[in-house]
Amino acid sequence: MSEIKRYTSSLPFPFSRAVCAGGFLFLSGQIPMDKDGQVVKGDIGVQTRAVMDRIGETLEMAGAGFNDIVRATVWLSDFSQFAGFNDVYKTYFKDGFPTRATVEAKLAFDVRVEIEVQAWVGNQ
């Protein structure tokens, strides 16, 4: 039986930042927030960078990095921002991209982007 490890969140919401199980690391959806949990305002580039930076922090906490991501789900508040999102997103992946789904949706706190990822970390 494999162990489940939870990485708690300091935010006042009922979720973990990530959960590791069966060699995979599952990150909760990340919206553009700073380290203090305040929503980052700005265009799609600014918000995407904030999301990816927080994802990077969570991955590092679990001993992983962007190259370990195997799957991403992206929600954009307006699909017309797809190109601007991609311009920033692609800079985080040096050795190839994970699989990905991207959809348009109304997002919490009126942000422009939310991203959820799963990474392979093996049997840590």
C-alpha positions as CSV (number, residue, x, y, z in Angstrom):
1,M,0.0,0.0,0.0
2,S,1.4,3.4,-1.0
3,E,1.8,6.3,1.4
4,I,-0.2,9.5,0.9
5,K,1.7,12.7,1.8
6,R,-0.2,16.0,2.1
7,Y,1.4,19.4,1.7
8,T,-0.8,21.8,3.7
9,S,-1.7,25.3,2.6
10,S,-1.3,28.4,4.7
11,L,-4.4,30.0,3.0
12,P,-7.7,29.9,5.0
13,F,-9.3,27.5,2.6
14,P,-10.1,23.7,3.0
15,F,-7.5,22.2,0.6
16,S,-3.9,21.0,0.5
17,R,-1.3,22.7,-1.8
18,A,-0.5,19.3,-3.1
19,V,-0.9,15.6,-2.3
20,C,1.6,12.9,-3.2
21,A,0.3,9.4,-3.9
22,G,1.4,6.5,-6.0
23,G,4.4,8.3,-7.4
24,F,2.4,11.3,-8.6
25,L,2.2,14.7,-7.1
26,F,-1.3,16.4,-7.5
27,L,-1.3,20.2,-7.1
28,S,-4.5,22.0,-6.3
29,G,-5.6,24.6,-8.8
30,Q,-3.6,27.7,-8.5
31,I,-4.9,31.2,-9.2
32,P,-2.6,34.3,-9.3
33,M,-1.8,35.0,-5.7
34,D,1.3,36.4,-4.1
35,K,3.1,34.7,-1.2
36,D,0.7,36.3,1.2
37,G,-2.4,35.0,-0.5
38,Q,-3.4,38.3,-2.1
39,V,-4.7,38.2,-5.6
40,V,-2.2,39.5,-8.2
41,K,-3.8,42.1,-10.5
42,G,-2.6,42.6,-14.0
43,D,-2.8,41.4,-17.6
44,I,-2.7,37.7,-18.6
45,G,1.1,37.7,-18.7
46,V,1.4,39.1,-15.1
47,Q,-1.2,36.7,-13.8
48,T,0.2,33.6,-15.6
49,R,3.7,34.4,-14.2
50,A,2.3,34.6,-10.7
51,V,0.5,31.3,-11.1
52,M,3.5,29.5,-12.5
53,D,5.8,30.9,-9.8
54,R,3.5,29.6,-7.0
55,I,3.3,26.2,-8.8
56,G,7.1,26.2,-8.9
57,E,7.3,26.9,-5.2
58,T,4.9,24.0,-4.5
59,L,6.9,21.6,-6.8
60,E,10.1,22.6,-5.1
61,M,8.6,21.9,-1.7
62,A,7.9,18.4,-2.8
63,G,11.3,17.8,-4.4
64,A,10.1,18.3,-8.0
65,G,10.3,20.8,-10.8
66,F,8.6,21.9,-14.0
67,N,10.1,19.1,-16.0
68,D,8.4,16.6,-13.8
69,I,4.9,17.9,-14.7
70,V,3.1,15.3,-16.9
71,R,-0.4,17.0,-17.1
72,A,-1.8,20.5,-16.8
73,T,-5.4,21.8,-16.9
74,V,-5.8,25.5,-17.6
75,W,-8.8,27.6,-17.2
76,L,-8.9,31.1,-18.9
77,S,-11.5,33.6,-18.1
78,D,-11.5,34.7,-21.8
79,F,-10.1,32.6,-24.6
80,S,-9.0,35.7,-26.4
81,Q,-6.1,35.7,-23.9
82,F,-4.9,32.3,-25.1
83,A,-1.8,33.6,-27.0
84,G,-0.7,35.9,-24.2
85,F,-1.0,33.0,-21.7
86,N,1.0,30.7,-24.0
87,D,3.8,33.3,-24.4
88,V,4.5,33.1,-20.6
89,Y,3.5,29.5,-20.0
90,K,6.0,28.1,-22.5
91,T,9.0,29.8,-20.9
92,Y,8.7,27.5,-17.8
93,F,9.3,24.3,-19.8
94,K,12.8,23.8,-21.1
95,D,12.7,20.1,-21.9
96,G,9.3,19.7,-23.5
97,F,5.7,20.3,-22.5
98,P,3.3,18.3,-20.4
99,T,-0.1,17.2,-21.9
100,R,-2.7,19.9,-21.4
101,A,-6.3,20.9,-21.6
102,T,-7.3,24.5,-21.8
103,V,-10.9,25.7,-21.4
104,E,-12.7,29.0,-20.8
105,A,-14.6,29.5,-17.5
106,K,-15.7,32.0,-15.0
107,L,-13.0,32.0,-12.3
108,A,-12.9,32.8,-8.6
109,F,-12.0,36.4,-7.5
110,D,-12.4,37.5,-11.2
111,V,-8.9,36.3,-12.1
112,R,-7.8,35.6,-15.6
113,V,-6.2,32.2,-15.2
114,E,-6.1,29.1,-13.0
115,I,-3.8,26.1,-13.5
116,E,-3.8,22.7,-12.0
117,V,-0.9,20.2,-12.6
118,Q,0.1,16.7,-11.9
119,A,3.8,15.7,-11.7
120,W,5.7,12.4,-11.6
121,V,7.9,12.2,-8.5
122,G,8.4,8.4,-8.4
123,N,8.5,6.6,-5.1
124,Q,9.9,9.1,-2.7
